[in-house]
Amino acid sequence: MMDVNIWVVPYGKIWAVKFENAKTTLFQSPSQSDAETYALNLASTMQCGLIIQDRNGNIIQNGSYGGAQAHQG
């Protein structure tokens, strides 16, 4: 289990997956659904938190996959 969160965030006109507070992205897609699928698989593999934002930056999902407690930070 890792004490880290993975975020799905709006990234210009596309969507990005990144570690919390990271300046670089792990994955980019024009589809929010594709970004969420990638992030969910990564969070499950890494056993960490997953936080998903909407286009306005509001958190729409905050979950834990494998025991880590997802938190805003």
N, C-alpha and C positions, 0 to 999 in steps of 0.2 A: 504494500500500500504506500502511495506517495502522498505527501501533504502539498498538493499543487492543484490548481484549477485550470481547466481548459475553457476558453471562451469562444463563442461564435458571435462575431461582431460585424456590423456594417462596415464596409471598407470602400469608400467612394460609392460607386454604383454596383459593386459586387459584394460578396460575403467572404469573410476570412475566419480561419481557425487559428488561435494563438494561445500560448501559455499566458497566464495572468501577468500583467505588467511588462510583457515582452514587446519589444519594438519591431521584431520581425514576425512574419506569419509562417505557419506550418503548412497551410493549404488555403487556396483561393478558388472561388467558384462564382459564376453568375447566379447560381441557384442556392437559395437559403437552405432548401431541403438537402441538397448534396453536401453542403457544409455541415449541417446538423448530423447527417449520417456518418461522415468522416469523424467528426468530433465525438460522437457517441461510441463508435468503435474504438477510438483512441482512449477515451476515458475508461471504457470497460477493460481494455488491455492493461492500462496503467493503474487501474483501480484508484481513480481520483475523481474530483468534482468536475461538473460540467455546468456552465452558465451560458444561457443563450439570450441575446438581446434582440429586440425588434429594430426596425429601420430607424426609429427615433432614439435608440440607445436605452430603452426601458428593458429591464430584465423580465423575460416572459417564461423562463424555465430555470430552475436552480436545483440540481440533483446531485446525488452521490452514487458512484458506481464502484463498488468493491470495498466500502467501509470508510472512505475519506469523506469528511464533512465539507461540502461545498459552501463557500462563504464569499461575500462581496469583499473586495479589497482593492 
